[in-house]
Amino acid sequence: MFVCYLCYVATCPVRLLVLVLVLVHVRLMSLALRCESCGMPMATNEEHGAQNPNNPYCIHCTDMNGKLLPFEKKFEELVKTAMDTRWMNREQAEKNVLGQMAELPAWRGRVAEMKLGATSGH
């Protein structure tokens, strides 16, 4: 099946060009740095906070000066997005978002502290 598909693509220069462009785009996105706050790929300087390529956070997670937005603000934005796009109720969205944020460098420590506080009864 794979060989037949390659023959199909190779017989048409337009299909071959489209395939190459798609593969190049996919490769570039996989090489892109990811925001340490939300995980968004940042392939261009414009996608970094304050358009600074050394900023580890994206434009959606920073203020105009490139400073990381507060945890509470990002948490609420991500919860709202999860509720709007994944049809989750608030409790499900909060649990899902905390799980995702626990994997991100910007919030890993904060989420761990929250979990410790919850288990120690504070």
C-alpha positions in Angstrom: 0.0 0.0 0.0 2.8 2.4 0.9 4.7 1.8 -2.4 1.5 2.4 -4.3 0.9 5.7 -2.5 4.5 6.8 -3.3 3.9 5.9 -7.0 0.7 7.9 -6.9 2.4 10.9 -5.4 5.5 10.7 -7.5 3.6 10.7 -10.8 2.2 14.2 -10.2 4.6 17.0 -9.5 1.9 19.0 -7.7 1.1 16.2 -5.3 4.8 15.7 -4.7 5.3 19.4 -3.9 2.4 19.4 -1.5 3.7 16.4 0.3 7.2 17.9 0.6 5.7 21.2 1.9 3.6 19.4 4.5 6.6 17.3 5.7 8.8 20.4 5.9 6.1 22.2 8.0 5.6 19.2 10.3 9.4 18.9 10.8 9.8 22.6 11.5 7.0 22.5 14.1 8.5 19.5 15.8 11.9 21.4 16.0 10.2 24.6 17.4 10.8 25.5 21.0 7.8 25.1 23.2 6.5 27.6 25.6 7.4 26.5 29.2 4.1 27.8 30.4 1.5 26.4 28.0 3.5 24.1 25.6 2.7 26.0 22.5 5.3 25.6 19.7 7.2 28.9 19.1 8.7 28.7 15.6 9.3 32.4 15.1 10.6 35.3 17.2 7.1 36.9 17.1 5.7 33.9 19.0 8.1 34.4 21.9 7.1 36.8 24.7 8.2 40.4 23.9 9.4 38.9 20.5 12.6 37.9 22.3 13.8 34.5 21.0 15.5 33.9 24.4 12.2 34.2 26.2 11.0 30.7 27.1 7.4 31.8 27.2 5.0 32.6 24.3 3.1 35.8 23.6 0.0 34.3 25.2 1.7 33.6 28.5 3.5 37.0 28.9 2.7 40.6 29.4 3.9 43.3 26.9 7.4 43.2 28.5 7.7 39.5 28.2 7.2 38.8 31.9 5.3 35.6 32.7 1.7 36.1 33.7 0.6 35.0 37.1 -0.3 31.3 37.7 -3.9 32.2 38.6 -4.5 34.1 35.4 -3.0 31.3 33.2 -4.9 28.6 35.1 -8.2 30.4 34.6 -7.5 31.0 30.9 -6.6 27.3 30.4 -9.7 26.1 32.4 -12.0 28.3 30.3 -10.4 27.1 27.1 -10.8 23.4 28.2 -14.5 24.0 29.1 -15.1 25.8 25.8 -13.3 23.5 23.4 -13.5 20.1 25.2 -17.0 20.4 26.6 -15.8 19.7 30.1 -17.5 20.9 33.3 -15.4 23.1 35.6 -14.3 20.3 37.9 -13.1 18.2 35.0 -11.4 21.2 33.3 -9.5 22.1 36.5 -8.3 18.6 37.1 -7.2 18.3 33.4 -5.4 21.7 33.4 -3.6 21.0 36.7 -2.4 17.7 35.2 -1.1 19.5 32.1 0.5 22.4 34.1 2.3 19.9 36.3 4.2 18.7 33.2 5.3 22.3 32.2 8.6 23.7 33.6 7.0 27.1 34.5 4.4 25.6 36.8 5.7 22.2 37.9 6.8 23.4 41.3 3.7 25.4 41.9 1.4 22.5 41.1 3.5 20.2 43.3 3.2 22.7 46.2 -0.6 22.8 45.7 -0.8 19.0 45.9 1.4 18.9 49.0 -0.9 21.5 50.6 -4.0 19.6 49.7 -2.6 16.3 51.2 -1.3 17.9 54.4 -4.8 19.3 55.2 -4.0 23.1 54.7 
